[in-house]
Amino acid sequence: MTDNNTAATGWVGWGVFAAVILIISGALNVFHGLQALIGPDTLYFIADAGLFSLDIEAWGWFHLILGALILLVGFALAGGATWARVIAIILVALNAIAQLTLLAAQPWLSLTVLALDVLVIYALTVHGRELKTR
């Protein structure tokens, strides 16, 4: 039996949502990282300020490592690990910053991932404590 201070509410679903999104986002980041490592050496894209060049290998390793970490933390969060909330918020914030670098090349994908990152951060900061009570 739980007391009123630690009872789970209907908002605990936000934490489960965050865990599922982390698992999906981590898998996609791993895929994009591998895609960048296997594919061409340089990515060129036109933005409003001119032509930019990104080192695809560095970008690929960053996304591969970040994706693997997000994937692992997503599984830990789904399992109810309390430490995973803080780590997830940090990793999702890094993922949001990484998506800003791709905004000119892939605007719809970047904006969608940014919106999901904001929702995950909201879910874990506002309703994350309820995950340990489920």
C-alpha positions in Angstrom: 0.0 0.0 0.0 1.3 3.4 -0.9 0.7 6.7 0.8 -0.7 9.8 -1.0 2.7 11.4 -1.5 4.0 8.6 -3.6 0.9 7.3 -5.4 1.1 7.2 -9.1 -1.4 9.3 -11.0 -2.5 9.2 -14.6 0.5 11.4 -15.5 2.8 8.4 -15.1 2.0 7.7 -18.8 4.2 10.7 -19.7 7.2 8.9 -18.3 6.4 5.7 -20.3 6.0 7.9 -23.3 9.4 9.5 -22.7 11.0 6.0 -22.4 9.4 4.8 -25.6 10.5 8.0 -27.5 14.0 7.6 -26.1 14.2 4.0 -27.4 13.0 5.0 -30.8 15.2 8.2 -31.0 18.2 6.2 -29.9 17.7 3.6 -32.5 17.2 6.3 -35.2 20.4 8.1 -34.1 22.4 4.8 -34.2 21.0 4.2 -37.7 21.9 7.7 -38.9 25.3 7.5 -37.3 26.0 4.2 -39.1 24.6 5.7 -42.3 27.0 8.6 -42.0 30.0 6.4 -41.3 29.3 4.0 -44.2 28.3 6.7 -46.7 30.1 9.6 -48.3 33.0 11.6 -46.7 31.4 15.0 -46.8 28.0 16.5 -46.7 27.3 19.7 -48.5 24.2 21.7 -48.1 23.0 25.2 -48.9 21.7 27.4 -46.1 20.7 31.1 -46.1 24.2 32.1 -45.1 25.9 30.1 -47.9 27.5 26.7 -48.4 28.4 24.7 -45.3 30.5 21.6 -45.1 30.2 19.1 -42.3 32.7 16.3 -41.5 30.4 13.3 -41.9 32.7 10.9 -40.0 32.7 13.0 -36.9 29.0 13.7 -37.2 28.4 10.0 -37.6 30.5 8.9 -34.6 28.7 11.6 -32.5 25.3 10.4 -33.5 26.3 6.7 -33.1 27.5 7.2 -29.6 24.7 9.5 -28.6 22.2 7.2 -30.0 23.6 4.2 -28.2 23.5 6.1 -24.9 20.0 7.3 -25.5 18.9 3.8 -26.4 20.4 2.3 -23.2 19.0 5.1 -21.0 15.6 4.6 -22.6 15.6 0.9 -21.7 16.8 1.8 -18.1 14.0 4.4 -17.8 11.4 1.9 -19.0 12.7 -0.4 -16.3 12.1 2.2 -13.7 15.7 3.3 -13.0 15.7 6.6 -11.1 19.2 7.7 -12.3 18.0 7.4 -15.9 15.8 10.5 -15.6 18.7 12.9 -15.1 20.9 11.2 -17.7 18.0 11.2 -20.2 17.4 14.9 -19.8 21.1 15.6 -20.5 21.2 13.3 -23.5 18.0 14.6 -25.0 19.2 18.2 -24.6 22.4 17.2 -26.5 20.3 15.5 -29.1 18.2 18.7 -29.5 21.3 20.8 -30.0 22.6 18.2 -32.6 19.3 18.5 -34.5 19.8 22.3 -34.7 22.9 21.7 -36.8 20.8 19.7 -39.3 17.9 22.2 -39.5 19.0 23.6 -42.9 19.5 20.2 -44.4 16.5 18.3 -43.0 14.1 20.9 -41.7 11.0 18.6 -41.2 12.9 15.8 -39.5 14.9 18.2 -37.3 11.8 20.1 -36.2 9.9 16.8 -35.5 12.8 15.5 -33.4 13.1 18.8 -31.6 9.5 18.8 -30.7 9.7 15.2 -29.4 12.9 16.2 -27.4 11.0 19.1 -25.8 8.1 16.7 -24.9 10.5 14.2 -23.4 12.2 16.9 -21.3 8.8 18.1 -20.1 7.7 14.6 -19.3 10.8 13.8 -17.3 11.1 17.1 -15.4 7.5 17.5 -14.5 6.2 13.9 -14.2 9.4 11.9 -13.9 9.2 11.2 -10.1 6.0 9.2 -10.7 7.9 6.6 -12.7 9.4 5.0 -9.6 5.9 4.4 -8.1 4.5 2.4 -11.0 
